[in-house]
């Protein structure tokens, strides 16, 4: 073994260092506290905006190329997704759906595209940056960042409150906060229960998507480490396990997008109904 090879092996990161580096964010500065709203994860912002723009572009292309004759495969796929979302919104939300159905379609496409970024090789951007002499943290999947998923969940919370105010009025919504579900005589307990309900919906919505995508990303990293063993078992294990997990992960990617969309519809639908 040459001295250069020996030196490279000596400076190679350990398994824990490899995982920690790949799970680090490209942030405006280092985070020292558990909660610090002054820090921005630039990679999460960039890739979430990228997925949103890509989703809008795909929907625009589908609408522009739509024909009344035999549809192309792309048009048929988009029509299936639109019809699925429309059916679900019609069954869940009883009211004006002119904004809600497109919102649900946007949520599904956006989350599915963000989740699909997990199919990119885990070392792709690390290799690109290393070739130009840059060693930085960079994570591609926005939904594997708790900040990203909780941000979307807060957006759903804002819509829940908006539709509650729109359907029931300010007085009706405030009365519901204090009177439901046990009557006005238990107003303090009702208010506490409703606040907890709003908080639980928001946190569970964001945590569910984050937990599934974070676990999937971590498993891809562990599988990638098999290839570093430099043995036939490690190479074979990486190929077989990586292929099997990637195929199974396709289901997770679109299932989590569907669940996030469905819960968004359910929560907005509940805002249309009174206790």
Secondary structure by P-SEA (a helix, b strand, c coil): ccaaaaaaaaacccaaaaaaaaacccccccccccccccccaaaaaaaaaaaaaaaaaaaaaaaaacccccccaaaaaaaaaaaaaaaaaaaccccccaaaaaaaaaaaaaaaaaaaccccccaaaaaaaaaaccbbbbbccccccaaaaaaaaaaaaaaaaaaaaaaccaaaaaaaaccccccccaaaaaaaaaaaaaaaaaaaaaaaaaaaaaaaaaaaaaaaaccccccaaaaaaaaaaaaaaaaaaaaaaaaaaaaaaaaaaaaaaaaaccc
